[in-house]
Amino acid sequence: MTSVFQPGIYKGKVLFITGGRSGIGYSIAEEMMRFGANACILGRDAKGLAESAAKLEKSTGSKCIAAAADVRSKEDLAKAVKACLDKFGRIDFVVCAAAGNFLAPISGMSENAFRTVIEIDTIGTYNTVKATLPAIRATKGAYLHISATLHYAGTPYQAHVSAAKAAIDALSNVIAVEEGPRGVRSNVCAPGPIANTEGMKRLGTKGRQIERGIPLGRQGDTVDIANYALWLFSPAAAWVTGSVMVIDGGQNHIRGTSLPYPESVLDPESVKELYKGKL
């Protein structure tokens, strides 16, 4: 992307990102670091997180620290913010990418399972915003929340994450309005199917050719989302806030369900063999 973005455009800037150990979060951190930013990546797997931080430093030449944290814990996030500020002195950009998901119909999902996704996605995003807000106000920085398109229509087996992501979209809009006068921006990215991510491993169905339902003819790559973050955090997007950017190759315009309908809701047992992930 050096032909598109100016080298060193983020030199002196600091990224704070939850869900940064792998997938979309890792890719955003890597691309931002390639263009000069230092980063603090968060996740629950301390060993894996440290390995990812070392790998990011090696591939980009920028600095990265690993802060083991559960976004459901305000105490964990407070410690992570302190570690980031102690190391780098500032936070300019926050990406909320921590998420949880699985396939389950409402009839087969416990209250605890539903609550867990709400706590990781929605409460985790809220906790992250609360923990970082003083630092983001100080730098007149920006938030990016990784959402989804599942709640744009009724998506079977996705009640929990649909509710969680709809709440995140609404939360981002309020942040944009409340914090805009202080120079803080807040936006949402709603990715479509992103290849080789934990989400696709859990949510994909056997034998389904996802590309047939995407106008641009391919699944997304984590770099597709990272490139959006590169633009969104740049001065080129200084007047962009309270927006939702769908990045899905056009899938949302012709999207159907990934499981047979109505068979999958009338008789869940009949489609279990199609799951790649766990119910």
Backbone bond lengths (Angstrom), bond angles and torsions (degrees), N, CA, C in turn:
res aa  C-N    CA-C-N  psi(-1)  N-CA   C-N-CA  omega(-1)  CA-C   N-CA-C  phi
1 M - - - 1.460 - - 1.526 112.96 -
2 T 1.335 118.10 8.44 1.455 119.33 -178.25 1.527 111.80 -65.20
3 S 1.325 118.22 -22.39 1.455 120.36 178.95 1.528 111.61 -77.31
4 V 1.333 117.96 -14.27 1.454 122.63 -179.09 1.526 111.10 -103.53
5 F 1.331 116.82 -47.94 1.454 121.57 -177.44 1.526 110.80 -104.23
6 Q 1.310 114.76 143.40 1.458 120.74 179.94 1.527 110.58 -67.86
7 P 1.340 119.30 126.98 1.461 120.61 176.24 1.527 110.96 -55.94
8 G 1.322 116.19 136.56 1.454 119.94 178.20 1.516 114.57 78.27
9 I 1.332 117.62 11.64 1.456 120.51 -176.78 1.531 112.39 -59.87
10 Y 1.340 117.05 -27.46 1.464 120.64 -179.16 1.530 113.42 -107.26
11 K 1.295 116.45 16.59 1.468 119.84 177.86 1.535 109.75 -59.54
12 G 1.327 116.26 130.38 1.453 121.60 -178.96 1.514 114.03 87.92
13 K 1.332 117.52 -4.69 1.462 122.35 179.07 1.528 110.11 -97.25
14 V 1.332 115.35 158.24 1.468 120.64 -177.15 1.525 110.34 -130.26
15 L 1.323 114.89 130.33 1.465 123.26 178.07 1.514 110.41 -104.41
16 F 1.327 116.95 134.34 1.465 124.30 175.87 1.519 105.89 -119.12
17 I 1.343 117.78 118.51 1.456 119.34 -171.30 1.517 112.73 -137.30
18 T 1.321 116.65 124.22 1.460 121.43 174.36 1.532 108.19 -84.93
19 G 1.325 116.15 153.59 1.455 119.16 -176.55 1.516 111.86 65.45
20 G 1.330 116.00 32.65 1.458 120.38 -173.59 1.515 115.79 -90.03
21 R 1.318 117.16 -0.58 1.471 118.91 -176.43 1.518 112.41 -71.45
22 S 1.339 117.60 -32.63 1.465 120.02 -174.59 1.529 110.07 -153.50
23 G 1.333 115.41 177.72 1.448 121.44 172.65 1.518 114.68 62.39
24 I 1.324 115.69 -141.61 1.456 121.74 -177.57 1.523 111.27 -59.84
25 G 1.327 116.95 -43.79 1.456 120.41 -179.05 1.517 112.21 -59.82
26 Y 1.321 116.51 -45.06 1.467 121.03 178.80 1.524 110.45 -61.99
27 S 1.315 117.18 -43.44 1.452 120.86 -177.28 1.531 111.37 -65.72
28 I 1.327 117.28 -39.51 1.464 119.89 176.55 1.524 110.17 -62.51
29 A 1.328 115.94 -45.64 1.465 119.53 178.68 1.527 110.80 -59.25
30 E 1.318 116.82 -44.41 1.462 120.24 -177.76 1.520 112.20 -63.39
31 E 1.325 117.06 -45.16 1.466 119.06 -178.79 1.524 111.63 -68.08
32 M 1.332 117.00 -41.08 1.468 119.43 177.74 1.527 110.75 -62.67
33 M 1.321 116.52 -39.60 1.459 120.66 179.50 1.530 111.53 -69.33
34 R 1.315 117.60 -33.77 1.467 120.30 176.87 1.528 111.24 -59.04
35 F 1.322 115.03 -28.84 1.461 119.59 -177.61 1.519 112.15 -103.94
36 G 1.343 115.41 23.66 1.455 120.03 166.82 1.510 118.02 108.32
37 A 1.324 118.64 -14.51 1.469 120.06 -177.88 1.523 110.91 -72.79
38 N 1.321 116.39 148.71 1.452 121.75 164.94 1.531 107.42 -94.57
39 A 1.325 117.17 160.71 1.457 118.68 -172.40 1.518 113.21 -142.57
40 C 1.319 114.23 152.41 1.457 123.10 169.94 1.514 106.24 -122.31
41 I 1.324 117.62 114.93 1.456 121.59 -178.62 1.528 109.70 -104.17
42 L 1.324 115.63 141.00 1.462 121.94 -177.25 1.520 111.20 -118.92
43 G 1.327 115.33 149.95 1.457 122.29 175.89 1.514 108.93 -178.97
44 R 1.324 116.45 170.43 1.466 120.12 -176.91 1.525 112.95 -87.02
45 D 1.319 117.22 -23.64 1.465 122.04 -177.64 1.535 109.03 -87.60
46 A 1.321 116.49 94.14 1.464 120.96 -174.13 1.528 112.04 -58.93
47 K 1.327 117.36 -44.58 1.461 120.72 -178.12 1.533 110.64 -65.78
48 G 1.323 116.72 -48.53 1.459 120.52 179.38 1.511 112.07 -63.79
49 L 1.313 116.36 -34.90 1.457 121.70 -179.95 1.531 110.57 -66.16
50 A 1.335 116.13 -44.05 1.461 120.31 178.75 1.532 110.69 -63.25
51 E 1.324 116.76 -38.83 1.461 120.58 178.33 1.528 110.53 -65.18
52 S 1.331 116.53 -40.68 1.463 120.17 178.85 1.520 111.25 -65.56
53 A 1.335 117.27 -41.25 1.458 121.00 179.05 1.530 111.04 -61.04
54 A 1.318 116.37 -43.36 1.462 120.57 178.93 1.526 110.96 -64.23
55 K 1.316 116.04 -40.87 1.464 121.10 179.23 1.529 110.69 -64.95
56 L 1.318 116.80 -40.40 1.463 121.19 178.91 1.529 111.45 -63.81
57 E 1.319 116.29 -42.97 1.462 119.54 178.81 1.528 110.85 -62.09
58 K 1.312 115.83 -42.17 1.462 120.21 -177.70 1.526 111.82 -65.89
59 S 1.348 116.56 -39.27 1.459 119.83 -175.08 1.524 113.46 -81.85
60 T 1.340 117.45 -17.57 1.473 119.43 -173.94 1.522 114.63 -118.93
61 G 1.327 117.60 -24.94 1.456 120.36 -176.09 1.515 113.89 82.95
62 S 1.330 117.82 -1.93 1.459 121.78 176.05 1.517 109.70 -95.83
63 K 1.327 116.49 172.08 1.454 121.85 -178.07 1.526 111.06 -93.46
64 C 1.327 115.40 143.46 1.459 120.87 179.03 1.519 109.54 -144.68
65 I 1.319 116.93 131.87 1.461 120.50 174.42 1.516 109.41 -114.40
66 A 1.313 115.69 148.57 1.461 122.63 178.80 1.526 108.99 -102.86
67 A 1.317 116.29 127.46 1.461 121.38 178.61 1.516 108.62 -122.98
68 A 1.329 115.80 100.77 1.465 120.10 179.75 1.521 109.06 -64.96
69 A 1.329 116.39 122.79 1.456 120.01 -176.42 1.523 110.28 -159.60
70 D 1.318 115.00 146.58 1.455 123.21 171.73 1.525 106.31 -103.04
71 V 1.325 117.79 121.27 1.461 120.16 -175.11 1.529 112.78 -65.57
72 R 1.318 116.37 -12.89 1.467 119.22 175.87 1.522 111.89 -77.35
73 S 1.338 116.74 -10.15 1.456 122.13 -177.58 1.525 111.26 -106.44
74 K 1.313 116.38 115.11 1.473 120.28 177.12 1.524 110.81 -62.59
75 E 1.322 115.96 -34.62 1.468 120.42 -179.71 1.521 110.91 -66.41
76 D 1.330 116.69 -43.29 1.462 120.28 178.03 1.529 111.13 -60.09
77 L 1.321 115.68 -43.71 1.461 119.65 -178.39 1.520 111.72 -67.69
78 A 1.314 117.21 -38.21 1.463 120.59 177.68 1.524 110.40 -60.89
79 K 1.329 116.75 -41.23 1.456 121.09 178.42 1.531 111.14 -66.07
80 A 1.333 116.04 -39.78 1.462 120.19 -179.44 1.528 110.95 -66.20
81 V 1.321 116.65 -42.56 1.471 120.42 177.59 1.525 110.36 -61.85
82 K 1.319 116.36 -43.70 1.471 120.33 178.79 1.523 110.84 -61.18
83 A 1.332 116.76 -43.81 1.465 120.53 179.46 1.522 110.89 -61.12
84 C 1.326 116.12 -40.99 1.462 120.39 179.90 1.525 111.11 -66.24
85 L 1.318 116.51 -44.71 1.469 120.33 179.94 1.529 111.75 -68.46
86 D 1.327 116.49 -37.27 1.468 119.69 177.34 1.529 111.24 -63.13
87 K 1.326 116.52 -36.90 1.460 121.18 -177.87 1.526 112.76 -80.49
88 F 1.348 116.07 -45.83 1.467 119.67 -170.62 1.531 114.50 -113.14
89 G 1.326 117.03 -15.74 1.454 119.98 175.70 1.515 116.60 83.12
90 R 1.329 117.48 -3.31 1.464 119.82 -176.77 1.527 110.33 -165.65
91 I 1.311 116.35 164.91 1.464 122.98 169.96 1.523 106.54 -136.96
92 D 1.329 116.93 122.75 1.462 121.57 -178.75 1.519 113.22 -103.27
93 F 1.334 116.31 -34.24 1.454 120.68 -174.72 1.527 109.48 -136.21
94 V 1.322 115.42 138.18 1.465 121.19 177.11 1.521 108.73 -124.10
95 V 1.327 116.02 127.85 1.461 121.57 174.39 1.527 108.32 -114.67
96 C 1.310 115.80 123.20 1.475 121.46 177.27 1.523 107.89 -98.11
97 A 1.329 116.42 97.73 1.464 121.20 -174.88 1.521 113.35 -119.43
98 A 1.330 117.64 -0.25 1.471 119.62 178.31 1.520 109.33 -68.34
99 A 1.330 117.03 136.41 1.464 120.01 -176.44 1.517 110.66 -157.86
100 G 1.325 114.65 160.40 1.459 121.30 174.47 1.514 109.14 -140.31
101 N 1.333 116.74 145.19 1.464 119.10 179.22 1.524 110.33 -162.31
102 F 1.307 114.99 161.25 1.467 123.51 177.00 1.521 106.31 -166.51
103 L 1.318 116.77 167.66 1.460 121.75 177.97 1.525 110.24 -95.15
104 A 1.327 116.38 126.88 1.465 120.29 176.29 1.525 110.11 -166.69
105 P 1.335 117.29 133.88 1.461 119.45 173.41 1.532 109.33 -74.12
106 I 1.318 117.23 158.09 1.461 120.33 178.83 1.525 110.58 -55.73
107 S 1.331 116.52 -39.73 1.471 120.39 -177.46 1.517 112.66 -65.10
108 G 1.347 117.31 -21.37 1.458 120.32 -177.86 1.511 113.68 -112.93
109 M 1.337 116.90 14.81 1.457 120.67 -176.94 1.523 110.30 -115.37
110 S 1.328 116.20 129.69 1.458 120.57 179.79 1.528 110.78 -76.64
111 E 1.312 115.26 160.89 1.459 120.21 175.09 1.521 110.45 -60.02
112 N 1.324 116.55 -38.04 1.458 120.59 -179.76 1.520 111.70 -64.52
113 A 1.334 117.09 -39.90 1.462 121.00 178.65 1.524 110.51 -64.54
114 F 1.326 116.36 -43.41 1.462 120.99 177.76 1.527 110.11 -61.61
115 R 1.335 115.73 -46.36 1.458 120.79 -177.63 1.527 111.34 -63.16
116 T 1.322 117.69 -36.97 1.466 120.97 -177.98 1.519 111.73 -59.60
117 V 1.325 117.13 -44.13 1.464 120.20 179.47 1.522 110.88 -67.95
118 I 1.327 117.56 -40.55 1.462 120.72 176.43 1.526 110.15 -60.38
119 E 1.321 116.98 -41.51 1.464 120.96 -178.19 1.528 111.70 -67.22
120 I 1.335 117.12 -41.87 1.461 119.56 -179.20 1.525 110.96 -71.41
121 D 1.315 116.83 -50.06 1.460 121.15 -173.74 1.539 112.06 -77.48
122 T 1.328 115.88 -60.91 1.466 119.42 -172.44 1.522 112.52 -78.74
123 I 1.325 117.11 -55.12 1.464 119.95 179.99 1.526 110.18 -65.14
124 G 1.329 116.38 -37.32 1.465 119.63 177.57 1.512 112.37 -61.50
125 T 1.332 116.67 -40.66 1.462 120.46 176.35 1.522 110.41 -64.73
126 Y 1.320 116.98 -45.52 1.469 120.88 179.43 1.532 110.49 -60.51
127 N 1.328 116.45 -45.51 1.468 120.14 179.61 1.530 111.45 -60.95
128 T 1.331 115.82 -39.56 1.466 120.26 -179.51 1.521 110.89 -66.17
129 V 1.323 115.93 -42.26 1.465 119.84 177.80 1.527 110.45 -62.38
130 K 1.314 117.29 -47.06 1.465 121.12 -179.34 1.527 111.80 -60.23
131 A 1.337 116.14 -40.44 1.461 120.18 -176.87 1.520 112.70 -70.86
132 T 1.338 116.25 -32.56 1.468 120.44 -174.22 1.523 113.92 -99.24
133 L 1.306 118.44 -10.28 1.462 121.26 -171.48 1.533 114.01 -57.28
134 P 1.329 119.87 -44.92 1.475 117.90 178.54 1.534 112.55 -58.42
135 A 1.326 116.35 -41.01 1.471 119.70 -179.84 1.523 111.34 -69.29
136 I 1.330 117.11 -38.69 1.462 120.79 179.89 1.527 111.02 -69.72
137 R 1.326 116.73 -36.63 1.466 119.02 175.08 1.525 110.68 -61.99
138 A 1.325 116.08 -39.47 1.465 120.64 -177.18 1.526 112.14 -63.64
139 T 1.329 117.41 -32.78 1.464 120.92 -178.52 1.528 112.96 -101.99
140 K 1.341 116.04 -0.75 1.473 121.00 -173.54 1.528 108.95 52.89
141 G 1.315 113.69 52.34 1.455 121.48 -173.49 1.517 114.23 -88.56
142 A 1.331 115.58 -158.12 1.464 120.39 -173.45 1.521 111.86 -146.47
143 Y 1.340 114.00 150.60 1.456 122.64 175.58 1.526 110.09 -110.69
144 L 1.328 115.18 143.57 1.459 121.92 170.31 1.525 107.48 -130.21
145 H 1.330 115.95 124.11 1.458 121.82 -178.54 1.532 108.72 -110.07
146 I 1.325 116.24 126.91 1.461 120.22 178.95 1.525 108.84 -87.45
147 S 1.313 115.67 114.15 1.455 121.95 -175.58 1.531 109.66 -111.71
148 A 1.326 117.74 -139.90 1.461 122.82 -179.47 1.522 108.01 -163.99
149 T 1.327 116.17 175.33 1.464 120.85 177.12 1.527 111.78 -106.60
150 L 1.310 117.66 3.46 1.467 122.32 -172.64 1.521 113.06 -61.11
151 H 1.323 117.53 -32.00 1.461 120.90 -176.15 1.524 113.03 -88.80
152 Y 1.315 118.78 3.95 1.456 120.81 176.95 1.532 110.97 -74.64
153 A 1.309 115.56 -17.44 1.463 122.69 174.14 1.534 106.70 -147.04
154 G 1.293 116.97 168.42 1.461 118.77 176.32 1.515 110.18 -71.49
155 T 1.341 116.95 113.79 1.470 121.36 -178.59 1.514 109.65 -107.94
156 P 1.338 118.80 111.35 1.463 120.73 -179.34 1.529 112.02 -56.11
157 Y 1.323 115.31 143.55 1.464 123.73 176.92 1.533 112.84 71.75
158 Q 1.328 116.90 10.94 1.460 120.34 -176.84 1.528 112.56 -131.74
159 A 1.318 117.59 32.50 1.466 121.19 -179.92 1.520 111.55 -61.86
160 H 1.323 116.57 -42.58 1.460 122.01 -175.85 1.524 112.29 -64.34
161 V 1.329 116.57 -51.11 1.461 119.20 -177.51 1.532 111.02 -74.98
162 S 1.336 117.53 -29.96 1.465 119.88 176.22 1.529 110.17 -61.52
163 A 1.324 115.71 -45.13 1.468 119.84 178.47 1.524 110.68 -64.56
164 A 1.323 116.48 -42.22 1.468 120.86 -178.01 1.528 111.80 -64.37
165 K 1.331 116.92 -44.88 1.466 120.17 -176.58 1.525 111.39 -73.83
166 A 1.327 118.05 -34.70 1.464 120.11 175.94 1.527 109.93 -60.59
167 A 1.332 115.88 -39.45 1.465 120.11 178.62 1.521 111.34 -66.35
168 I 1.326 116.99 -38.45 1.469 120.59 178.38 1.529 110.61 -63.45
169 D 1.330 116.83 -42.67 1.463 120.31 178.27 1.529 110.35 -58.94
170 A 1.333 116.32 -44.77 1.462 120.62 -179.66 1.527 111.07 -66.17
171 L 1.332 116.23 -40.43 1.462 120.60 179.05 1.519 110.93 -61.26
172 S 1.315 117.20 -42.73 1.459 120.79 179.98 1.526 111.17 -60.92
173 N 1.330 116.82 -39.97 1.461 120.12 178.93 1.528 111.37 -61.72
174 V 1.327 116.18 -41.29 1.467 119.92 179.51 1.524 110.64 -67.01
175 I 1.329 116.89 -41.07 1.468 120.43 176.86 1.531 109.88 -58.71
176 A 1.329 116.13 -43.93 1.462 120.39 -179.68 1.522 111.29 -58.46
177 V 1.336 116.54 -41.15 1.465 121.03 -177.84 1.528 111.81 -76.08
178 E 1.339 116.69 -44.35 1.462 119.69 -177.67 1.517 112.72 -71.63
179 E 1.326 117.03 -36.95 1.460 120.20 -173.45 1.526 113.82 -100.49
180 G 1.326 117.80 -10.54 1.457 120.57 178.31 1.520 113.94 -54.13
181 P 1.340 118.22 -44.43 1.466 119.12 178.97 1.529 113.88 -61.36
182 R 1.330 116.49 -17.74 1.472 120.85 176.83 1.530 111.72 -95.12
183 G 1.324 116.73 5.12 1.458 120.51 178.21 1.511 114.77 87.17
184 V 1.348 117.18 10.63 1.468 121.74 -178.82 1.532 110.04 -97.05
185 R 1.330 116.45 135.19 1.461 121.74 178.04 1.527 110.80 -108.78
186 S 1.340 116.22 153.61 1.464 121.50 177.40 1.516 109.38 -146.04
187 N 1.328 115.89 126.44 1.460 121.66 -178.00 1.530 110.74 -139.91
188 V 1.307 114.34 165.42 1.469 122.31 -177.56 1.517 109.46 -122.95
189 C 1.319 115.94 141.05 1.458 122.57 169.71 1.526 107.78 -115.54
190 A 1.323 116.45 129.00 1.467 121.51 179.33 1.526 109.06 -114.77
191 P 1.327 117.57 93.98 1.464 120.20 -178.84 1.530 112.33 -74.29
192 G 1.318 114.49 152.36 1.453 120.80 167.95 1.515 109.41 -88.64
193 P 1.340 118.52 -154.49 1.468 121.05 -179.82 1.530 111.36 -64.63
194 I 1.323 116.85 119.65 1.460 122.03 179.78 1.525 108.49 -110.05
195 A 1.307 116.13 117.44 1.466 122.18 -174.28 1.525 112.30 -61.99
196 N 1.328 115.15 148.08 1.467 123.44 172.83 1.526 113.75 59.52
197 T 1.322 117.06 33.19 1.457 121.22 174.94 1.521 109.27 -112.65
198 E 1.323 115.75 163.58 1.450 120.26 179.15 1.520 110.67 -60.49
199 G 1.319 116.19 -36.42 1.454 119.85 179.37 1.510 112.86 -59.97
200 M 1.328 117.38 -44.80 1.458 120.06 179.82 1.524 111.78 -70.00
201 K 1.326 116.96 -32.09 1.458 119.43 176.28 1.521 111.06 -63.19
202 R 1.332 116.18 -37.28 1.457 121.00 -178.00 1.527 113.01 -82.37
203 L 1.320 116.58 -32.89 1.454 119.82 -169.53 1.516 114.47 -105.47
204 G 1.331 117.50 -13.42 1.455 119.63 179.76 1.522 111.47 -67.77
205 T 1.334 115.98 156.23 1.470 120.60 177.62 1.519 109.24 -119.51
206 K 1.311 115.49 142.92 1.457 121.36 -175.63 1.532 111.23 -62.15
207 G 1.320 115.06 136.34 1.448 120.58 174.05 1.517 115.40 79.92
208 R 1.310 117.97 -1.69 1.463 120.28 -178.56 1.518 110.51 -90.16
209 Q 1.314 116.51 128.01 1.456 121.52 177.58 1.533 107.91 -92.12
210 I 1.325 114.87 93.63 1.458 120.38 -174.77 1.520 111.60 -60.11
211 E 1.321 116.60 -35.56 1.461 120.83 -175.42 1.524 112.38 -60.61
212 R 1.337 117.68 -26.34 1.466 120.96 -179.40 1.526 111.96 -65.59
213 G 1.316 116.49 -20.62 1.455 120.41 179.95 1.517 113.60 -103.14
214 I 1.335 116.48 15.62 1.466 121.10 -179.57 1.524 108.56 -121.51
215 P 1.331 118.57 116.31 1.464 120.38 -177.34 1.525 114.93 -52.29
216 L 1.331 117.57 -36.95 1.463 119.29 179.83 1.533 113.12 -81.20
217 G 1.326 117.26 0.12 1.455 121.34 166.48 1.513 117.64 80.34
218 R 1.321 118.54 11.51 1.461 120.14 177.99 1.516 110.46 -152.81
219 Q 1.342 114.91 158.89 1.451 119.62 169.69 1.527 109.35 -72.62
220 G 1.322 115.88 158.59 1.449 119.51 177.93 1.510 111.91 -75.55
221 D 1.316 114.41 165.39 1.457 122.53 173.52 1.521 107.59 -115.92
222 T 1.319 116.86 152.17 1.469 119.10 178.42 1.523 112.04 -56.73
223 V 1.331 117.02 -30.02 1.458 120.57 179.53 1.527 111.40 -67.11
224 D 1.334 117.79 -27.60 1.456 119.94 176.41 1.526 110.59 -60.49
225 I 1.311 116.69 -38.46 1.460 121.23 178.77 1.531 110.28 -76.28
226 A 1.314 116.43 -38.87 1.462 120.56 178.96 1.529 111.29 -62.66
227 N 1.319 116.93 -37.32 1.462 120.00 179.07 1.528 111.18 -64.40
228 Y 1.328 116.24 -35.86 1.468 119.30 175.80 1.525 110.39 -64.08
229 A 1.331 116.47 -42.37 1.472 120.21 178.67 1.521 110.73 -61.85
230 L 1.330 116.77 -40.33 1.468 120.31 178.59 1.529 111.03 -57.47
231 W 1.319 115.45 -43.23 1.472 119.08 178.86 1.526 111.19 -71.58
232 L 1.326 116.57 -45.68 1.461 120.79 -173.69 1.522 112.74 -60.88
233 F 1.319 118.01 -37.38 1.458 121.61 -179.09 1.530 112.67 -83.05
234 S 1.320 117.29 -6.27 1.466 120.88 -176.80 1.527 111.05 -85.29
235 P 1.324 117.33 164.98 1.465 120.91 176.46 1.523 113.12 -59.15
236 A 1.330 117.56 -21.64 1.464 121.03 179.58 1.525 112.20 -63.65
237 A 1.337 116.79 -21.95 1.472 121.33 -178.86 1.529 111.82 -110.67
238 A 1.323 116.72 25.38 1.465 121.04 -173.35 1.524 113.89 -61.73
239 W 1.345 117.60 -21.04 1.463 120.64 -178.57 1.527 111.46 -106.79
240 V 1.328 116.65 15.04 1.467 121.38 -178.80 1.518 109.56 -102.68
241 T 1.315 116.37 115.39 1.465 121.20 175.59 1.525 109.16 -154.96
242 G 1.319 115.71 154.87 1.457 120.45 -178.63 1.517 113.35 68.59
243 S 1.321 117.64 23.67 1.465 121.57 -177.21 1.524 111.44 -107.41
244 V 1.329 115.02 160.10 1.463 122.70 171.91 1.520 107.41 -123.59
245 M 1.310 116.38 120.28 1.464 120.97 178.94 1.530 109.08 -105.19
246 V 1.327 115.86 114.52 1.458 120.92 175.00 1.521 108.31 -85.78
247 I 1.324 116.19 124.41 1.465 121.73 179.21 1.524 107.17 -124.59
248 D 1.327 115.45 92.41 1.468 119.34 -171.84 1.522 113.42 -146.07
249 G 1.331 117.19 16.94 1.460 119.32 179.34 1.513 113.92 66.18
250 G 1.331 116.67 17.30 1.464 121.10 -179.83 1.515 114.85 90.31
251 Q 1.333 117.52 3.10 1.462 121.25 -174.41 1.532 113.24 -58.25
252 N 1.320 116.89 -37.78 1.460 119.77 -173.46 1.526 113.08 -61.26
253 H 1.321 116.42 -24.09 1.463 119.82 -178.29 1.529 112.79 -76.31
254 I 1.322 117.21 -19.83 1.465 119.85 -179.72 1.524 111.80 -130.76
255 R 1.329 116.09 19.07 1.464 120.85 -170.31 1.525 112.34 -68.09
256 G 1.323 115.09 135.70 1.453 122.65 170.09 1.510 108.94 -114.85
257 T 1.314 117.69 -166.58 1.462 120.91 177.38 1.520 109.47 -91.58
258 S 1.322 116.22 151.70 1.465 120.68 -178.09 1.518 112.43 -82.06
259 L 1.330 117.24 -15.64 1.457 122.34 178.41 1.525 109.70 -113.47
260 P 1.351 117.86 153.72 1.470 120.32 179.69 1.527 111.30 -56.39
261 Y 1.324 115.61 132.46 1.467 120.67 -179.11 1.531 108.81 -123.43
262 P 1.347 119.18 132.62 1.476 128.00 9.09 1.521 114.78 -93.47
263 E 1.338 118.01 6.86 1.470 120.34 -175.82 1.526 112.34 -54.40
264 S 1.333 116.32 -40.12 1.472 119.78 -174.73 1.524 112.49 -66.28
265 V 1.340 117.98 -26.99 1.464 119.66 179.41 1.519 112.52 -94.39
266 L 1.328 116.63 -26.73 1.463 119.81 178.47 1.520 112.04 -80.41
267 D 1.332 116.29 -32.46 1.463 120.62 -178.28 1.531 109.60 -144.11
268 P 1.337 117.74 78.74 1.468 121.06 -177.90 1.527 114.23 -54.31
269 E 1.327 117.05 -34.10 1.469 120.04 -178.41 1.522 111.72 -61.96
270 S 1.324 117.36 -28.82 1.459 120.44 -174.90 1.526 113.67 -72.68
271 V 1.326 117.21 -14.75 1.463 119.46 -176.95 1.525 113.34 -116.86
272 K 1.325 116.01 7.73 1.470 118.35 -177.36 1.525 112.94 -59.48
273 E 1.312 117.44 -31.63 1.464 119.25 -177.81 1.512 112.01 -69.01
274 L 1.319 117.96 -11.58 1.458 121.21 179.77 1.513 113.11 -84.01
275 Y 1.325 116.95 -16.23 1.459 119.58 -174.86 1.522 111.36 -71.30
276 K 1.284 116.87 135.00 1.454 120.70 167.82 1.529 108.95 -87.56
277 G 1.333 115.27 -36.97 1.457 120.27 179.50 1.511 111.07 -91.25
278 K 1.307 115.85 -172.59 1.446 121.58 -178.84 1.524 110.13 -96.37
279 L 1.307 116.52 141.02 1.455 121.03 175.42 1.507 110.33 -79.73
